[in-house]
Structure formats: structure tokens, C-alpha cells
Amino acid sequence: QVQLVESGGGLVQPGGSLTLSCAVSGITLNAVAWFRQAPGKEREEVSCIIDNAHTAYIDSVKGRFSASRDNAKNTVFLQMTSLKPEDTAVYYCASDCLPERPRWWGQGAQVTVSS
């Protein structure tokens, strides 16, 4: 059974940092994507990681977010710094990066950036 389990969301002040974790079990994934969905907005892919030397980000988070993976623990991380209120969303890890349609999703982690 394939599972992606996220942890690490929470409430943070603007300018603060959070790190999300996505523990993968039942499969070894070649690529892992991070998506987010803000209230009233469509889900968007924030980051894609193949390995620690091959990552991609949307423009709005470049220089602030960093994805990494620990293959020994089959876990993927999204380190988020200099957080802004517009980063508030539910963040999901997923088994595939666009344009592939993800086969499995994490349960989602709420990230709220507010003073």
C-alpha cells in the first residue's frame, strides 16, 4: 500500500520559516511534487524534486523554498523561509510532477502565515 504522510504545517508569522515533511511508504518515487491550494484558488504545483541536484520551483517561491529528499528514510522535505501571507494554503506532496498526473497524494498540511 502506497502512502504519503505529511507533517510540519502550522501557523507562522510573516518572515518566518517552516519545514514540511512527506514520508513515503510502499514505493520509491523517482520524482515528488509539492502542490498547494489556497482558499478560492486552484491547486498549483510549487516544486518538483527528482534528486537534491535537480529541483524546480514556481517563480513566486524561488529563493525562499527549498526541496530536498532523504532517500535512506524515503522522505521528502520542503523548507520554506521568508514566508508571506500569500503562501497560506494547504500543501500536498504528490507522487509525480507535472505534466504527469499524480497517482498518489498526501493528506495535506495547513500552512498559515499571519501576524
Phi and psi in radians as a Rosetta constraint file:
Dihedral C 1 N 2 CA 2 C 2 CIRCULARHARMONIC -1.497 0.35
Dihedral N 2 CA 2 C 2 N 3 CIRCULARHARMONIC 2.290 0.35
Dihedral C 2 N 3 CA 3 C 3 CIRCULARHARMONIC -2.399 0.35
Dihedral N 3 CA 3 C 3 N 4 CIRCULARHARMONIC 2.458 0.35
Dihedral C 3 N 4 CA 4 C 4 CIRCULARHARMONIC -2.122 0.35
Dihedral N 4 CA 4 C 4 N 5 CIRCULARHARMONIC 2.072 0.35
Dihedral C 4 N 5 CA 5 C 5 CIRCULARHARMONIC -2.102 0.35
Dihedral N 5 CA 5 C 5 N 6 CIRCULARHARMONIC 2.091 0.35
Dihedral C 5 N 6 CA 6 C 6 CIRCULARHARMONIC -1.692 0.35
Dihedral N 6 CA 6 C 6 N 7 CIRCULARHARMONIC 2.701 0.35
Dihedral C 6 N 7 CA 7 C 7 CIRCULARHARMONIC -2.685 0.35
Dihedral N 7 CA 7 C 7 N 8 CIRCULARHARMONIC 2.834 0.35
Dihedral C 7 N 8 CA 8 C 8 CIRCULARHARMONIC 1.874 0.35
Dihedral N 8 CA 8 C 8 N 9 CIRCULARHARMONIC -0.010 0.35
Dihedral C 8 N 9 CA 9 C 9 CIRCULARHARMONIC -1.242 0.35
Dihedral N 9 CA 9 C 9 N 10 CIRCULARHARMONIC 3.050 0.35
Dihedral C 9 N 10 CA 10 C 10 CIRCULARHARMONIC 2.810 0.35
Dihedral N 10 CA 10 C 10 N 11 CIRCULARHARMONIC -2.930 0.35
Dihedral C 10 N 11 CA 11 C 11 CIRCULARHARMONIC -1.796 0.35
Dihedral N 11 CA 11 C 11 N 12 CIRCULARHARMONIC 2.305 0.35
Dihedral C 11 N 12 CA 12 C 12 CIRCULARHARMONIC -2.481 0.35
Dihedral N 12 CA 12 C 12 N 13 CIRCULARHARMONIC 2.622 0.35
Dihedral C 12 N 13 CA 13 C 13 CIRCULARHARMONIC -1.382 0.35
Dihedral N 13 CA 13 C 13 N 14 CIRCULARHARMONIC 2.704 0.35
Dihedral C 13 N 14 CA 14 C 14 CIRCULARHARMONIC -0.934 0.35
Dihedral N 14 CA 14 C 14 N 15 CIRCULARHARMONIC 2.392 0.35
Dihedral C 14 N 15 CA 15 C 15 CIRCULARHARMONIC 1.565 0.35
Dihedral N 15 CA 15 C 15 N 16 CIRCULARHARMONIC -0.158 0.35
Dihedral C 15 N 16 CA 16 C 16 CIRCULARHARMONIC -1.448 0.35
Dihedral N 16 CA 16 C 16 N 17 CIRCULARHARMONIC -3.061 0.35
Dihedral C 16 N 17 CA 17 C 17 CIRCULARHARMONIC -2.316 0.35
Dihedral N 17 CA 17 C 17 N 18 CIRCULARHARMONIC 2.638 0.35
Dihedral C 17 N 18 CA 18 C 18 CIRCULARHARMONIC -2.559 0.35
Dihedral N 18 CA 18 C 18 N 19 CIRCULARHARMONIC 2.640 0.35
Dihedral C 18 N 19 CA 19 C 19 CIRCULARHARMONIC -2.169 0.35
Dihedral N 19 CA 19 C 19 N 20 CIRCULARHARMONIC 2.160 0.35
Dihedral C 19 N 20 CA 20 C 20 CIRCULARHARMONIC -1.639 0.35
Dihedral N 20 CA 20 C 20 N 21 CIRCULARHARMONIC 2.529 0.35
Dihedral C 20 N 21 CA 21 C 21 CIRCULARHARMONIC -2.101 0.35
Dihedral N 21 CA 21 C 21 N 22 CIRCULARHARMONIC 2.576 0.35
Dihedral C 21 N 22 CA 22 C 22 CIRCULARHARMONIC -2.330 0.35
Dihedral N 22 CA 22 C 22 N 23 CIRCULARHARMONIC 1.821 0.35
Dihedral C 22 N 23 CA 23 C 23 CIRCULARHARMONIC -1.557 0.35
Dihedral N 23 CA 23 C 23 N 24 CIRCULARHARMONIC 2.136 0.35
Dihedral C 23 N 24 CA 24 C 24 CIRCULARHARMONIC -1.819 0.35
Dihedral N 24 CA 24 C 24 N 25 CIRCULARHARMONIC 2.343 0.35
Dihedral C 24 N 25 CA 25 C 25 CIRCULARHARMONIC -2.365 0.35
Dihedral N 25 CA 25 C 25 N 26 CIRCULARHARMONIC 2.641 0.35
Dihedral C 25 N 26 CA 26 C 26 CIRCULARHARMONIC 1.550 0.35
Dihedral N 26 CA 26 C 26 N 27 CIRCULARHARMONIC -0.104 0.35
Dihedral C 26 N 27 CA 27 C 27 CIRCULARHARMONIC -2.872 0.35
Dihedral N 27 CA 27 C 27 N 28 CIRCULARHARMONIC 2.673 0.35
Dihedral C 27 N 28 CA 28 C 28 CIRCULARHARMONIC -1.861 0.35
Dihedral N 28 CA 28 C 28 N 29 CIRCULARHARMONIC 2.089 0.35
Dihedral C 28 N 29 CA 29 C 29 CIRCULARHARMONIC -1.629 0.35
Dihedral N 29 CA 29 C 29 N 30 CIRCULARHARMONIC 2.418 0.35
Dihedral C 29 N 30 CA 30 C 30 CIRCULARHARMONIC -1.257 0.35
Dihedral N 30 CA 30 C 30 N 31 CIRCULARHARMONIC -0.738 0.35
Dihedral C 30 N 31 CA 31 C 31 CIRCULARHARMONIC -2.368 0.35
Dihedral N 31 CA 31 C 31 N 32 CIRCULARHARMONIC 2.580 0.35
Dihedral C 31 N 32 CA 32 C 32 CIRCULARHARMONIC -2.296 0.35
Dihedral N 32 CA 32 C 32 N 33 CIRCULARHARMONIC 2.356 0.35
Dihedral C 32 N 33 CA 33 C 33 CIRCULARHARMONIC -1.923 0.35
Dihedral N 33 CA 33 C 33 N 34 CIRCULARHARMONIC 2.633 0.35
Dihedral C 33 N 34 CA 34 C 34 CIRCULARHARMONIC -1.957 0.35
Dihedral N 34 CA 34 C 34 N 35 CIRCULARHARMONIC 2.223 0.35
Dihedral C 34 N 35 CA 35 C 35 CIRCULARHARMONIC -2.010 0.35
Dihedral N 35 CA 35 C 35 N 36 CIRCULARHARMONIC 2.853 0.35
Dihedral C 35 N 36 CA 36 C 36 CIRCULARHARMONIC -2.521 0.35
Dihedral N 36 CA 36 C 36 N 37 CIRCULARHARMONIC 2.667 0.35
Dihedral C 36 N 37 CA 37 C 37 CIRCULARHARMONIC -2.387 0.35
Dihedral N 37 CA 37 C 37 N 38 CIRCULARHARMONIC 2.034 0.35
Dihedral C 37 N 38 CA 38 C 38 CIRCULARHARMONIC -1.574 0.35
Dihedral N 38 CA 38 C 38 N 39 CIRCULARHARMONIC 2.742 0.35
Dihedral C 38 N 39 CA 39 C 39 CIRCULARHARMONIC -0.979 0.35
Dihedral N 39 CA 39 C 39 N 40 CIRCULARHARMONIC 2.252 0.35
Dihedral C 39 N 40 CA 40 C 40 CIRCULARHARMONIC 1.335 0.35
Dihedral N 40 CA 40 C 40 N 41 CIRCULARHARMONIC 0.094 0.35
Dihedral C 40 N 41 CA 41 C 41 CIRCULARHARMONIC -2.122 0.35
Dihedral N 41 CA 41 C 41 N 42 CIRCULARHARMONIC 2.814 0.35
Dihedral C 41 N 42 CA 42 C 42 CIRCULARHARMONIC -1.332 0.35
Dihedral N 42 CA 42 C 42 N 43 CIRCULARHARMONIC 2.707 0.35
Dihedral C 42 N 43 CA 43 C 43 CIRCULARHARMONIC -1.184 0.35
Dihedral N 43 CA 43 C 43 N 44 CIRCULARHARMONIC 2.395 0.35
Dihedral C 43 N 44 CA 44 C 44 CIRCULARHARMONIC -2.279 0.35
Dihedral N 44 CA 44 C 44 N 45 CIRCULARHARMONIC 2.548 0.35
Dihedral C 44 N 45 CA 45 C 45 CIRCULARHARMONIC -1.383 0.35
Dihedral N 45 CA 45 C 45 N 46 CIRCULARHARMONIC 2.186 0.35
Dihedral C 45 N 46 CA 46 C 46 CIRCULARHARMONIC -1.627 0.35
Dihedral N 46 CA 46 C 46 N 47 CIRCULARHARMONIC -0.693 0.35
Dihedral C 46 N 47 CA 47 C 47 CIRCULARHARMONIC -2.687 0.35
Dihedral N 47 CA 47 C 47 N 48 CIRCULARHARMONIC 2.663 0.35
Dihedral C 47 N 48 CA 48 C 48 CIRCULARHARMONIC -2.318 0.35
Dihedral N 48 CA 48 C 48 N 49 CIRCULARHARMONIC 2.339 0.35
Dihedral C 48 N 49 CA 49 C 49 CIRCULARHARMONIC -2.227 0.35
Dihedral N 49 CA 49 C 49 N 50 CIRCULARHARMONIC 2.256 0.35
Dihedral C 49 N 50 CA 50 C 50 CIRCULARHARMONIC -1.719 0.35
Dihedral N 50 CA 50 C 50 N 51 CIRCULARHARMONIC -0.904 0.35
Dihedral C 50 N 51 CA 51 C 51 CIRCULARHARMONIC -2.599 0.35
Dihedral N 51 CA 51 C 51 N 52 CIRCULARHARMONIC 3.122 0.35
Dihedral C 51 N 52 CA 52 C 52 CIRCULARHARMONIC -1.184 0.35
Dihedral N 52 CA 52 C 52 N 53 CIRCULARHARMONIC -0.188 0.35
Dihedral C 52 N 53 CA 53 C 53 CIRCULARHARMONIC -1.769 0.35
Dihedral N 53 CA 53 C 53 N 54 CIRCULARHARMONIC -0.110 0.35
Dihedral C 53 N 54 CA 54 C 54 CIRCULARHARMONIC -2.291 0.35
Dihedral N 54 CA 54 C 54 N 55 CIRCULARHARMONIC 1.711 0.35
Dihedral C 54 N 55 CA 55 C 55 CIRCULARHARMONIC -2.361 0.35
Dihedral N 55 CA 55 C 55 N 56 CIRCULARHARMONIC 2.773 0.35
Dihedral C 55 N 56 CA 56 C 56 CIRCULARHARMONIC -2.508 0.35
Dihedral N 56 CA 56 C 56 N 57 CIRCULARHARMONIC 2.620 0.35
Dihedral C 56 N 57 CA 57 C 57 CIRCULARHARMONIC -2.468 0.35
Dihedral N 57 CA 57 C 57 N 58 CIRCULARHARMONIC 2.672 0.35
Dihedral C 57 N 58 CA 58 C 58 CIRCULARHARMONIC -1.274 0.35
Dihedral N 58 CA 58 C 58 N 59 CIRCULARHARMONIC 2.731 0.35
Dihedral C 58 N 59 CA 59 C 59 CIRCULARHARMONIC -1.007 0.35
Dihedral N 59 CA 59 C 59 N 60 CIRCULARHARMONIC -0.639 0.35
Dihedral C 59 N 60 CA 60 C 60 CIRCULARHARMONIC -1.183 0.35
Dihedral N 60 CA 60 C 60 N 61 CIRCULARHARMONIC -0.265 0.35
Dihedral C 60 N 61 CA 61 C 61 CIRCULARHARMONIC -2.045 0.35
Dihedral N 61 CA 61 C 61 N 62 CIRCULARHARMONIC -0.057 0.35
Dihedral C 61 N 62 CA 62 C 62 CIRCULARHARMONIC -1.025 0.35
Dihedral N 62 CA 62 C 62 N 63 CIRCULARHARMONIC 2.345 0.35
Dihedral C 62 N 63 CA 63 C 63 CIRCULARHARMONIC 1.483 0.35
Dihedral N 63 CA 63 C 63 N 64 CIRCULARHARMONIC -0.188 0.35
Dihedral C 63 N 64 CA 64 C 64 CIRCULARHARMONIC -2.020 0.35
Dihedral N 64 CA 64 C 64 N 65 CIRCULARHARMONIC -0.596 0.35
Dihedral C 64 N 65 CA 65 C 65 CIRCULARHARMONIC -1.872 0.35
Dihedral N 65 CA 65 C 65 N 66 CIRCULARHARMONIC 2.568 0.35
Dihedral C 65 N 66 CA 66 C 66 CIRCULARHARMONIC -2.477 0.35
Dihedral N 66 CA 66 C 66 N 67 CIRCULARHARMONIC 2.162 0.35
Dihedral C 66 N 67 CA 67 C 67 CIRCULARHARMONIC -1.717 0.35
Dihedral N 67 CA 67 C 67 N 68 CIRCULARHARMONIC 2.521 0.35
Dihedral C 67 N 68 CA 68 C 68 CIRCULARHARMONIC -2.608 0.35
Dihedral N 68 CA 68 C 68 N 69 CIRCULARHARMONIC 2.923 0.35
Dihedral C 68 N 69 CA 69 C 69 CIRCULARHARMONIC -2.485 0.35
Dihedral N 69 CA 69 C 69 N 70 CIRCULARHARMONIC 2.566 0.35
Dihedral C 69 N 70 CA 70 C 70 CIRCULARHARMONIC -1.996 0.35
Dihedral N 70 CA 70 C 70 N 71 CIRCULARHARMONIC 1.722 0.35
Dihedral C 70 N 71 CA 71 C 71 CIRCULARHARMONIC -1.146 0.35
Dihedral N 71 CA 71 C 71 N 72 CIRCULARHARMONIC -0.540 0.35
Dihedral C 71 N 72 CA 72 C 72 CIRCULARHARMONIC -1.115 0.35
Dihedral N 72 CA 72 C 72 N 73 CIRCULARHARMONIC -0.562 0.35
Dihedral C 72 N 73 CA 73 C 73 CIRCULARHARMONIC -1.767 0.35
Dihedral N 73 CA 73 C 73 N 74 CIRCULARHARMONIC -0.008 0.35
Dihedral C 73 N 74 CA 74 C 74 CIRCULARHARMONIC 0.893 0.35
Dihedral N 74 CA 74 C 74 N 75 CIRCULARHARMONIC 0.818 0.35
Dihedral C 74 N 75 CA 75 C 75 CIRCULARHARMONIC -2.271 0.35
Dihedral N 75 CA 75 C 75 N 76 CIRCULARHARMONIC 2.463 0.35
Dihedral C 75 N 76 CA 76 C 76 CIRCULARHARMONIC -2.065 0.35
Dihedral N 76 CA 76 C 76 N 77 CIRCULARHARMONIC 2.521 0.35
Dihedral C 76 N 77 CA 77 C 77 CIRCULARHARMONIC -2.156 0.35
Dihedral N 77 CA 77 C 77 N 78 CIRCULARHARMONIC 2.645 0.35
Dihedral C 77 N 78 CA 78 C 78 CIRCULARHARMONIC -2.266 0.35
Dihedral N 78 CA 78 C 78 N 79 CIRCULARHARMONIC 1.852 0.35
Dihedral C 78 N 79 CA 79 C 79 CIRCULARHARMONIC -1.559 0.35
Dihedral N 79 CA 79 C 79 N 80 CIRCULARHARMONIC 2.181 0.35
Dihedral C 79 N 80 CA 80 C 80 CIRCULARHARMONIC -2.082 0.35
Dihedral N 80 CA 80 C 80 N 81 CIRCULARHARMONIC 2.146 0.35
Dihedral C 80 N 81 CA 81 C 81 CIRCULARHARMONIC -2.166 0.35
Dihedral N 81 CA 81 C 81 N 82 CIRCULARHARMONIC 2.937 0.35
Dihedral C 81 N 82 CA 82 C 82 CIRCULARHARMONIC 0.824 0.35
Dihedral N 82 CA 82 C 82 N 83 CIRCULARHARMONIC 0.812 0.35
Dihedral C 82 N 83 CA 83 C 83 CIRCULARHARMONIC -1.138 0.35
Dihedral N 83 CA 83 C 83 N 84 CIRCULARHARMONIC 2.536 0.35
Dihedral C 83 N 84 CA 84 C 84 CIRCULARHARMONIC -2.104 0.35
Dihedral N 84 CA 84 C 84 N 85 CIRCULARHARMONIC 2.738 0.35
Dihedral C 84 N 85 CA 85 C 85 CIRCULARHARMONIC -0.961 0.35
Dihedral N 85 CA 85 C 85 N 86 CIRCULARHARMONIC -0.581 0.35
Dihedral C 85 N 86 CA 86 C 86 CIRCULARHARMONIC -1.249 0.35
Dihedral N 86 CA 86 C 86 N 87 CIRCULARHARMONIC -0.112 0.35
Dihedral C 86 N 87 CA 87 C 87 CIRCULARHARMONIC -1.456 0.35
Dihedral N 87 CA 87 C 87 N 88 CIRCULARHARMONIC -0.111 0.35
Dihedral C 87 N 88 CA 88 C 88 CIRCULARHARMONIC -1.058 0.35
Dihedral N 88 CA 88 C 88 N 89 CIRCULARHARMONIC 2.176 0.35
Dihedral C 88 N 89 CA 89 C 89 CIRCULARHARMONIC -3.102 0.35
Dihedral N 89 CA 89 C 89 N 90 CIRCULARHARMONIC 2.980 0.35
Dihedral C 89 N 90 CA 90 C 90 CIRCULARHARMONIC -1.585 0.35
Dihedral N 90 CA 90 C 90 N 91 CIRCULARHARMONIC 2.214 0.35
Dihedral C 90 N 91 CA 91 C 91 CIRCULARHARMONIC -1.809 0.35
Dihedral N 91 CA 91 C 91 N 92 CIRCULARHARMONIC 2.358 0.35
Dihedral C 91 N 92 CA 92 C 92 CIRCULARHARMONIC -2.178 0.35
Dihedral N 92 CA 92 C 92 N 93 CIRCULARHARMONIC 2.414 0.35
Dihedral C 92 N 93 CA 93 C 93 CIRCULARHARMONIC -1.650 0.35
Dihedral N 93 CA 93 C 93 N 94 CIRCULARHARMONIC 2.658 0.35
Dihedral C 93 N 94 CA 94 C 94 CIRCULARHARMONIC -2.528 0.35
Dihedral N 94 CA 94 C 94 N 95 CIRCULARHARMONIC 2.749 0.35
Dihedral C 94 N 95 CA 95 C 95 CIRCULARHARMONIC -1.376 0.35
Dihedral N 95 CA 95 C 95 N 96 CIRCULARHARMONIC -0.192 0.35
Dihedral C 95 N 96 CA 96 C 96 CIRCULARHARMONIC -2.556 0.35
Dihedral N 96 CA 96 C 96 N 97 CIRCULARHARMONIC 2.644 0.35
Dihedral C 96 N 97 CA 97 C 97 CIRCULARHARMONIC -1.712 0.35
Dihedral N 97 CA 97 C 97 N 98 CIRCULARHARMONIC 2.622 0.35
Dihedral C 97 N 98 CA 98 C 98 CIRCULARHARMONIC -1.023 0.35
Dihedral N 98 CA 98 C 98 N 99 CIRCULARHARMONIC 2.562 0.35
Dihedral C 98 N 99 CA 99 C 99 CIRCULARHARMONIC -1.461 0.35
Dihedral N 99 CA 99 C 99 N 100 CIRCULARHARMONIC 0.063 0.35
Dihedral C 99 N 100 CA 100 C 100 CIRCULARHARMONIC -1.196 0.35
Dihedral N 100 CA 100 C 100 N 101 CIRCULARHARMONIC 2.538 0.35
Dihedral C 100 N 101 CA 101 C 101 CIRCULARHARMONIC -1.478 0.35
Dihedral N 101 CA 101 C 101 N 102 CIRCULARHARMONIC 2.101 0.35
Dihedral C 101 N 102 CA 102 C 102 CIRCULARHARMONIC -0.999 0.35
Dihedral N 102 CA 102 C 102 N 103 CIRCULARHARMONIC 2.371 0.35
Dihedral C 102 N 103 CA 103 C 103 CIRCULARHARMONIC -1.508 0.35
Dihedral N 103 CA 103 C 103 N 104 CIRCULARHARMONIC -0.573 0.35
Dihedral C 103 N 104 CA 104 C 104 CIRCULARHARMONIC -2.344 0.35
Dihedral N 104 CA 104 C 104 N 105 CIRCULARHARMONIC 2.616 0.35
Dihedral C 104 N 105 CA 105 C 105 CIRCULARHARMONIC -2.267 0.35
Dihedral N 105 CA 105 C 105 N 106 CIRCULARHARMONIC 2.600 0.35
Dihedral C 105 N 106 CA 106 C 106 CIRCULARHARMONIC -1.304 0.35
Dihedral N 106 CA 106 C 106 N 107 CIRCULARHARMONIC 3.025 0.35
Dihedral C 106 N 107 CA 107 C 107 CIRCULARHARMONIC -1.399 0.35
Dihedral N 107 CA 107 C 107 N 108 CIRCULARHARMONIC -0.231 0.35
Dihedral C 107 N 108 CA 108 C 108 CIRCULARHARMONIC 1.717 0.35
Dihedral N 108 CA 108 C 108 N 109 CIRCULARHARMONIC 2.530 0.35
Dihedral C 108 N 109 CA 109 C 109 CIRCULARHARMONIC -2.337 0.35
Dihedral N 109 CA 109 C 109 N 110 CIRCULARHARMONIC 2.189 0.35
Dihedral C 109 N 110 CA 110 C 110 CIRCULARHARMONIC -1.343 0.35
Dihedral N 110 CA 110 C 110 N 111 CIRCULARHARMONIC 2.241 0.35
Dihedral C 110 N 111 CA 111 C 111 CIRCULARHARMONIC -2.088 0.35
Dihedral N 111 CA 111 C 111 N 112 CIRCULARHARMONIC 2.114 0.35
Dihedral C 111 N 112 CA 112 C 112 CIRCULARHARMONIC -2.125 0.35
Dihedral N 112 CA 112 C 112 N 113 CIRCULARHARMONIC 2.159 0.35
Dihedral C 112 N 113 CA 113 C 113 CIRCULARHARMONIC -1.946 0.35
Dihedral N 113 CA 113 C 113 N 114 CIRCULARHARMONIC 1.910 0.35
Dihedral C 113 N 114 CA 114 C 114 CIRCULARHARMONIC -2.765 0.35
Dihedral N 114 CA 114 C 114 N 115 CIRCULARHARMONIC 2.586 0.35
